[in-house]
Amino acid sequence: MLPDSVAIKGGLAIKMQRGELGTRATSDLDGVFLRDYETTIAQIREHLKSDEQ
């Protein structure tokens, strides 16, 4: 769902790699923009629109 210009980090990243057991990830999402902020936000909005349909 996220464009390749965003990196997931923190507890959620560990949970995605290792699964539910043995992790205590919170519901927040820690991320880093690897490229242009405006372009990345536009890509995320496009992904969200396509998920709604």
N, C-alpha and C positions, 0 to 999 in steps of 0.2 A: 504494500500500500504506500509506503514512503518512497520518494524518489532516491536515487543513489547519491544525491548531494547531502543526505542526512545520515548521520551515524547514531545508532542507539548505544547508550552507555548506562552504567550503573546496574541496579538490581534487576531491572527488566531485561537487560541484555543477558545477564547470567541465567535468568529464568528461561529465556528463549533458547539458550544453548543447552541447558541441563535439565529442563522440565520442571514440573511442579515440586516434586519431592526434593527436599534438601535446600530449597531456596525460600527466602522470605521477602520477596519483592513487594514493593508498595505499588499502589495503583497509578502513581505519577510516571511520567515519561521524561527521561533525561535524554537530550539530544544535542548534537552539535551540527551547525551548518558548515558544510565543507566548501560550499561555493556561494554564489550570489544569493542573498537573502530573498529578494523580491521574486526571482525566478523560482526558487524553492517553494515559497509560499504559494505561488500560482500553480505549481505542479501538485502540491498537496490538495489545494481546492479542487482541481480537476479530478483527482483521484476520489475525493469525497463525493463529488457530483455523480460520478459513474457508479459509485457504490449505492447511491440512493435509488437509482433506476432499476 
